[in-house]
Amino acid sequence: MNQTFLKDWAGVIYADALKQGRPWNRADGSPAIVNQFGHPTEAASSYLSGSYPLRAGTYRVYHDGQLDISFSHGTLGSFSTDPATGLKVATWTLPSRTSNVRMFVDNVVTAPTVLSIMRPIDDGSSTSHDFGELPDRLMDLRLGGTEVMRFMDPLDTNGNDSEKWEFRVRPDEHPRTIKPQGGEGMPWEHIIAFCNQMGISPFINIPVKADDEYIRNVAKVFRYGSNGTDPFNSDAEREAHRVAGGTVWEPLDPSLALYIEYSNEVWNNNSSFSQTAWLREQALTEAEEDPNSPLVYDGVSAASSNAFDRLMLGRAYTRRVVFISNTFREVFGDDQMMTRVRPFLFWQKSNANSHGSFRLAFLEDFYGTVRPGNPVAHPPSYYVWGGGTQG
């Protein structure tokens, strides 16, 4: 099952409505300045809902800053100190399902490090989610029995420019924070927490530009968990950090499988799928500049192939799939591969299925033979658990 977009106009994912709110803007529409947690340091507003209405009922607003908060709709009560969290808390009530709801902050003296708007547990309910809950309870209830959930859309996979781990969205950040360095999408730790709670195996998509360290860290987060910034390197390191009182985001439950795809539809030339153009350009440049590149191991060239662009794209895609598979194997171990950890290789069936034949032939021939750039030969089943085509 595909999970919905992480947008204010899409279905509810988070118990905290702010986590699906739009990035903060000034009154003139320009991006507001935010702190390291994605919360505004100046007067700003965020849409909490577009055409998809917020449910009616009682919300609870939490923060630890010094600022004024208001909403375009509903009634906001007075803030007091919550004894359970030590945060400032107030109720905010919407009498009916409401679209185009905005939240405003003003007179910011101290920007919050914590800012949450916990939804009612059901439409019209006077009971809100507890502070810190991640999955929306109604979503959890409705997805009961689902075995696999694909997070391509919450990860903002199409057009995602994430490259460096240091710029990825952390679990303590506003998930829709826009970073000039490319970080975007749902934090990996949140995906793990969602799936652990709901008992659903995650299907994840690695950003097309993610470098080697980024991919290795994703594998480690799913295997060992993280401290909220970096992954742990072992179970022992995680537990020592826990004993010392540090923050621990748990690894994926060992009973759950992990499905892995490199980006999404890396053949689609629609402008929304910029990953295709980017990888194709990288591949063609490499093929032109490096005659020893694995992409042209068989001497193929633009002059000898009337589908050279498609061939280079397919080989570059397959090479990265192999790298991802090998990296997860290093982190999880041989015994977990193709049983619990399940990498995919996908293609499009158009152009006489050439996307598929180029990718599968490269996987079988180049990686199935010992040669420069491939010191150990393995069959395709060593690298990918499955694959398929789309029209």
C-alpha positions in Angstrom: 0.0 0.0 0.0 1.3 3.5 -0.9 1.2 6.0 2.0 -0.1 9.4 1.1 1.8 12.6 0.6 3.2 14.4 3.6 1.1 17.5 2.7 -1.6 19.6 4.3 -3.9 18.8 1.4 -3.4 15.1 1.7 -4.7 12.4 4.0 -3.8 12.4 7.7 -0.6 10.6 8.7 0.7 12.3 11.8 -1.1 12.7 15.1 0.6 16.2 15.2 -1.2 18.4 12.7 1.8 20.8 12.5 4.0 18.0 11.0 1.9 18.1 7.8 1.6 21.9 7.8 3.2 24.0 5.1 6.6 25.6 5.5 6.5 28.9 7.4 6.0 32.1 5.4 6.1 35.8 6.2 3.1 38.0 5.5 4.5 38.8 2.1 4.7 35.1 1.2 8.5 34.9 1.4 10.0 32.0 3.5 10.3 32.9 7.2 13.5 32.4 9.1 13.3 29.2 11.2 15.6 27.6 13.8 17.3 24.2 13.7 14.0 22.6 14.5 12.1 24.2 11.7 10.1 26.6 13.9 9.8 30.3 13.2 12.1 32.9 14.7 9.9 35.8 13.5 6.3 36.6 12.7 5.0 33.9 10.3 2.1 31.7 9.3 1.6 28.1 8.1 -1.4 26.5 6.5 -2.4 23.4 8.5 -5.0 22.4 5.9 -5.6 23.2 2.3 -8.6 21.7 0.5 -8.4 18.7 2.8 -10.2 19.8 6.0 -8.9 19.4 9.5 -11.2 17.3 11.6 -13.5 18.9 14.1 -12.8 18.5 17.8 -10.3 19.5 20.5 -6.7 20.0 19.7 -3.9 20.6 22.2 -1.2 23.1 21.3 2.2 22.6 23.0 5.3 24.8 22.9 8.3 25.9 24.9 8.9 29.3 23.4 8.0 32.9 24.2 5.7 34.0 21.4 2.0 34.7 20.5 0.0 32.0 18.8 -3.3 32.4 17.0 -5.4 30.6 14.4 -7.6 31.7 11.5 -10.5 29.4 12.7 -11.7 28.0 15.9 -11.2 29.0 19.5 -7.8 29.0 21.3 -7.8 28.8 25.1 -5.2 30.3 27.5 -1.8 28.6 27.8 -0.8 27.0 31.1 2.1 24.7 32.1 1.5 21.1 31.4 2.6 19.1 34.5 3.4 16.0 32.5 5.7 17.7 30.0 6.7 21.0 31.5 5.6 22.6 28.2 3.1 25.4 27.7 -0.2 23.9 26.6 -3.7 25.2 25.5 -6.7 23.7 23.9 -7.8 24.8 20.5 -11.3 23.8 19.3 -12.7 23.5 15.8 -16.5 23.2 15.9 -16.7 21.6 12.4 -14.4 20.1 9.7 -12.6 23.1 8.3 -10.4 23.8 5.2 -7.8 26.4 4.7 -6.8 26.7 8.4 -3.8 28.9 9.1 -1.6 29.1 12.3 0.0 32.4 13.1 3.0 33.2 15.3 3.9 36.8 16.3 6.0 38.7 18.8 8.6 36.0 18.9 11.0 36.7 21.8 12.2 33.1 22.0 11.6 30.7 19.2 10.3 27.3 20.3 12.4 24.1 20.2 9.1 22.2 20.6 5.9 23.1 18.8 3.1 20.6 18.4 -0.7 20.6 17.6 -2.1 17.2 18.7 -5.2 16.3 16.7 -8.5 15.0 18.2 -8.4 11.2 18.2 -11.5 11.1 16.0 -13.7 13.6 14.2 -15.5 15.7 16.7 -13.7 14.2 19.7 -12.9 16.2 22.8 -9.9 13.9 23.5 -6.7 14.7 21.7 -3.7 12.5 21.0 -1.1 12.4 23.7 2.0 14.7 23.3 4.7 12.9 21.4 2.4 10.4 19.6 3.5 9.9 16.0 0.9 7.9 13.9 -2.6 9.2 13.8 -4.8 6.7 15.6 -7.5 6.8 13.0 -4.9 6.1 10.3 -3.5 3.2 12.4 -7.0 1.8 12.8 -7.9 2.0 9.1 -4.6 0.4 8.0 -5.1 -2.6 10.3 -4.1 -5.8 8.4 -1.8 -4.0 6.0 1.4 -6.0 5.5 3.6 -3.5 3.6 3.5 0.3 3.4 5.4 2.2 0.7 6.8 5.6 1.8 7.7 7.0 -1.6 5.4 10.0 -1.3 6.1 10.9 2.4 9.8 10.8 1.6 9.2 13.3 -1.3 11.2 10.9 -3.5 10.3 12.5 -6.9 12.7 15.4 -7.4 14.4 14.8 -4.0 17.8 16.4 -4.0 19.0 15.0 -0.7 22.7 14.1 -0.9 24.5 14.5 2.4 23.4 12.9 5.6 24.2 16.0 7.6 21.4 17.8 5.8 18.7 15.2 6.1 15.5 15.9 8.1 16.1 14.9 11.7 13.2 13.4 13.8 13.1 16.6 16.0 12.7 18.8 12.9 9.5 20.0 11.2 9.2 17.3 8.4 8.3 19.8 5.8 11.2 22.1 6.4 12.7 23.2 3.1 16.6 23.1 3.1 18.7 24.7 0.5 21.1 21.7 0.8 18.4 19.3 -0.4 17.1 17.6 2.8 13.4 16.9 2.7 10.8 14.3 3.4 9.7 12.2 6.4 12.6 11.4 8.8 13.8 7.8 8.6 13.2 7.4 12.4 9.6 8.3 12.0 9.1 5.7 9.4 10.6 3.1 11.7 8.5 4.2 14.6 5.3 4.2 12.5 6.0 0.7 11.2 7.0 -0.7 14.6 3.8 0.6 16.2 1.5 -0.6 13.4 3.3 -3.9 12.7 3.8 -3.0 9.0 6.9 -3.7 6.9 8.3 -0.5 5.4 9.0 0.0 1.7 11.5 2.8 1.4 13.0 4.8 -1.5 16.6 6.0 -1.4 17.1 9.5 -2.8 18.6 9.4 -6.3 21.5 11.7 -5.3 22.2 10.1 -1.9 26.0 9.6 -1.5 27.6 6.4 -0.1 27.6 7.6 3.5 24.0 8.6 3.3 23.0 5.2 2.1 25.1 3.4 4.7 23.6 5.5 7.5 20.1 4.7 6.3 21.0 1.0 6.6 22.4 1.6 10.1 19.3 3.5 11.3 17.1 0.6 10.3 19.4 -2.0 11.8 20.6 -0.3 15.0 18.5 2.9 15.5 19.8 6.4 16.0 20.4 9.1 18.6 18.3 11.5 16.6 21.3 12.8 14.6 23.5 9.9 13.7 22.9 6.1 13.6 24.3 3.7 16.1 27.0 1.3 14.9 25.9 -1.6 17.1 23.2 -2.8 19.5 25.7 -2.4 22.3 26.4 1.2 21.4 22.6 1.9 21.4 22.0 0.3 24.8 25.0 2.1 26.3 23.6 5.4 25.0 20.2 4.5 26.5 21.7 3.7 29.9 23.6 7.1 29.9 20.2 8.8 29.4 20.7 9.7 25.8 17.9 9.9 23.2 17.2 6.6 21.4 15.2 6.1 18.3 14.6 2.4 18.0 15.7 0.2 15.0 13.1 -1.6 12.9 11.5 -4.5 14.7 13.3 -7.7 13.7 10.0 -9.3 12.9 9.4 -6.8 10.0 10.8 -7.0 6.5 12.4 -4.0 4.8 11.8 -3.4 1.1 14.2 -1.0 -0.7 13.9 0.8 -4.0 16.4 3.2 -5.5 14.5 6.5 -6.1 11.3 6.0 -8.1 10.5 5.5 -11.8 14.0 6.2 -12.9 12.9 6.2 -16.6 10.1 8.7 -16.4 10.9 11.8 -18.4 8.1 13.9 -16.9 9.5 17.1 -15.3 8.2 15.9 -11.9 10.6 13.0 -12.1 13.9 15.0 -12.2 15.8 12.0 -10.9 15.7 10.5 -14.4 17.3 13.5 -16.1 19.9 13.8 -13.4 21.1 10.2 -13.4 21.1 10.0 -17.2 23.3 13.1 -17.4 25.7 11.7 -14.8 25.9 8.4 -16.7 26.4 10.0 -20.1 29.2 12.3 -18.7 30.9 9.4 -17.1 30.7 7.2 -20.3 32.1 10.1 -22.4 35.0 11.0 -20.0 36.0 7.6 -18.7 36.7 4.8 -21.2 37.3 2.4 -18.3 33.9 3.0 -16.7 31.9 -0.1 -16.0 29.1 1.6 -17.9 31.0 1.0 -21.1 32.8 -2.2 -20.1 31.8 -3.9 -23.4 33.0 -1.0 -25.6 29.5 0.3 -26.4 29.3 3.9 -27.6 26.8 6.4 -28.8 27.9 5.5 -32.4 27.2 1.8 -31.9 23.9 2.0 -30.1 20.8 3.9 -31.2 19.5 3.7 -27.6 22.7 4.8 -25.9 21.0 7.3 -23.5 18.6 4.7 -22.3 21.3 2.1 -22.0 23.6 4.3 -19.9 20.7 5.3 -17.7 19.8 1.7 -17.1 23.3 0.6 -16.3 23.9 3.6 -13.9 20.6 2.8 -12.2 21.5 -0.9 -11.8 25.0 -0.1 -10.5 23.4 2.0 -7.7 20.9 -0.8 -6.9 23.9 -3.2 -6.5 25.7 -0.7 -4.3 22.6 -0.3 -2.1 22.2 -4.0 -1.8 25.8 -4.6 -0.9 25.7 -1.8 1.7 22.6 -3.2 3.4 24.3 -6.6 3.3 27.3 -5.2 5.1 25.1 -3.7 7.8 22.5 -6.5 8.2 24.6 -9.5 7.4 24.3 -12.2 4.7 21.6 -14.1 6.6 19.2 -11.2 6.5 19.5 -10.5 2.7 16.6 -11.7 0.5 14.8 -13.0 3.6 14.3 -9.9 5.7 16.0 -7.2 3.6 14.6 -7.1 0.1 16.1 -4.8 -2.5 14.2 -4.2 -5.8 15.1 -3.4 -9.4 12.4 -1.8 -11.5 11.9 -0.8 -15.1 9.4 0.4 -17.7 8.0 -1.9 -20.3 7.8 0.7 -23.1 10.4 0.9 -25.9 10.1 -2.9 -26.5 10.9 -3.4 -22.8 14.4 -2.1 -23.4 14.6 -0.5 -20.0 14.2 -3.9 -18.4 16.5 -5.8 -20.8 19.3 -3.2 -20.4 19.1 -3.3 -16.6 18.8 -7.1 -16.2 21.5 -7.8 -18.8 23.9 -5.5 -17.1 23.1 -7.1 -13.7 23.6 -10.6 -15.0 26.6 -10.0 -17.3 28.7 -7.4 -15.6 28.1 -8.5 -12.0 28.0 -12.2 -12.9 31.6 -12.2 -14.2 34.9 -11.4 -12.4 36.3 -8.4 -14.2 37.8 -4.9 -13.4 35.3 -3.2 -11.2 33.7 -6.5 -10.1 36.1 -8.6 -8.1 33.5 -11.2 -7.1 30.9 -12.7 -9.4 27.3 -13.2 -8.1 24.0 -14.0 -9.8 21.2 -11.4 -9.9 19.4 -13.1 -7.0 22.4 -12.1 -4.8 21.6 -8.5 -5.3 17.8 -8.1 -5.8 14.9 -9.9 -4.1 12.5 -8.9 -6.8 11.5 -6.4 -9.4 9.0 -5.6 -12.1 7.7 -3.3 -14.7 5.3 -0.4 -15.1 3.6 0.7 -18.3 
